Amino acid sequence: MPEEPPEKRRKAEWPAFGSGVGESRSSDGSARVRVEVADATGREPPPAGPIACGLGFLDHMVDQLNSHAQLRISLQAWLGDELVVPRSNCAYEGCDAEVARLVGCALGRALREMLKEKLPAGSFRFMVPLDEALTELELDFSRAGAPAEISLAPFGRFPKGGRERIGAFRTCLTEVVLGALATSLGVFLKVRKIRGDNAHHIVEATFKSLARCLRCAMDAACGFVPALAAPARPAAPKTARAARRRRATKETSIDIHLDLDDVQTASEIATGLGTLDALLAELCRGFRLTAQCSGDTWIDEHHSAEDVMITVGQATAEALGPKAGCCRMAWAEQRSGAAEVLCVMDLSNRPSFCSDLQLDEEMAGDLPSEMVHHCFESFVTNALMTVHLVQVKPGGAKDLALAAAKATGEALKQCIAIDPRRAGATASSKGTLSK
Ligand SMILES: O=P(O)(O)OC[C@@H](O)[C@@H](O)c1cnc[nH]1
């Protein structure tokens, strides 16, 4: 669904920030960067302009703030008197560190000017996955001046010791950009890599985390909660985000129906496996699910559990469709008994599942522990999403499974929520979540 042009959008019915400009220049006059930023959720946001600093990968990273922080950014740079043209890597030789610093400084100044009317207070945290990578970023506006804490190296597994460059961008300059940005924005910034084997994924997840964390701070300053926001326009004819999937093989017969926008009707789940029913009940806290399965449980639990989760995942992907206007990314921590699990989710269209749950018992209720892992893997893969499960506190296998299902259900509820400010636009820096 294409985004409505700003002039056609109804008057914004939510608070928004205005705009800001930031400039930075080298002491010897060899380089200059100018950034213009505006809140894209405002009434008449300007179109995003070119982002051209002379390091192509850094341009791509700054662009993450457009779709994931809902901003409109333009960035211009001059080397000497020469304006840097888009898609250039002219800053590659000799001045890349200075350009990285200037980019961070100018961006931070522009953001500070935009936020000055309602400066966020306190600390904010966001985690973002990108395939196998997972980063956590914190912004604390009460600790301005504290030196940034950046723990991302090594940048990948190949070669051992990590990559030195991504395109023309030296990976060691990531902390130069972020440190300069934090200083000029007036915020304490802490970012760490929780997982990551690919340098591009690690650094992009970092800038996505920054963008999402910044948007959280902006929304808190405005008192806006996307999941609670009334639609920005009269309810359009209900474009149902619903799907029905039936599946019959020699091993199982399954009927799944889900409606992502029905939060009133009670779910009905009967798979023949009590623990699987309990996991699904937690997973669908944010929507209605009907799930029936008749399977060859006289052999074992495997086929029923796997086929149900494959089918629920497929139905979820079908119901989500192009994911127009949804929040897309979220994280949640939930407990069951002594166990606590963190789920970080992205409706990425790039299926990827990673978990470190220590399921050290043969069974989790009437489900083998190996099937707990495989159930999440099957659901995530077929729902075309990226999910990381992180064990925060240990516990028995069933409690870990339930805590993971609760956290995944809460994250899913937030991810599928429609943010009316996106006006149907897809939250993606490549412009689509369907390809
Ligand atoms: O914001 P999106 O994740 O939809 O698009 C950007 C991302 O897909 C692309 O930059 C990328 C994919 N893998 C590494 N980088």
The ligand as a Gaussian input file, in Angstrom:
#p B3LYP/6-31G(d) Opt

LIG

0 1
 O       14.811000      -2.024000       6.742000
 P       14.818000      -3.390000       6.048000
 O       15.409000      -4.469000       6.934000
 O       13.519000      -3.768000       5.452000
 O       15.810000      -3.251000       4.729000
 C       17.148000      -3.092000       4.891000
 C       17.829000      -4.441000       4.919000
 O       17.001000      -5.424000       4.384000
 C       19.048000      -4.457000       4.070000
 O       19.756000      -3.255000       4.209000
 C       19.889000      -5.613000       4.527000
 C       19.557000      -6.937000       4.497000
 N       20.611000      -7.601000       4.998000
 C       21.541000      -6.714000       5.339000
 N       21.086000      -5.478000       5.056000

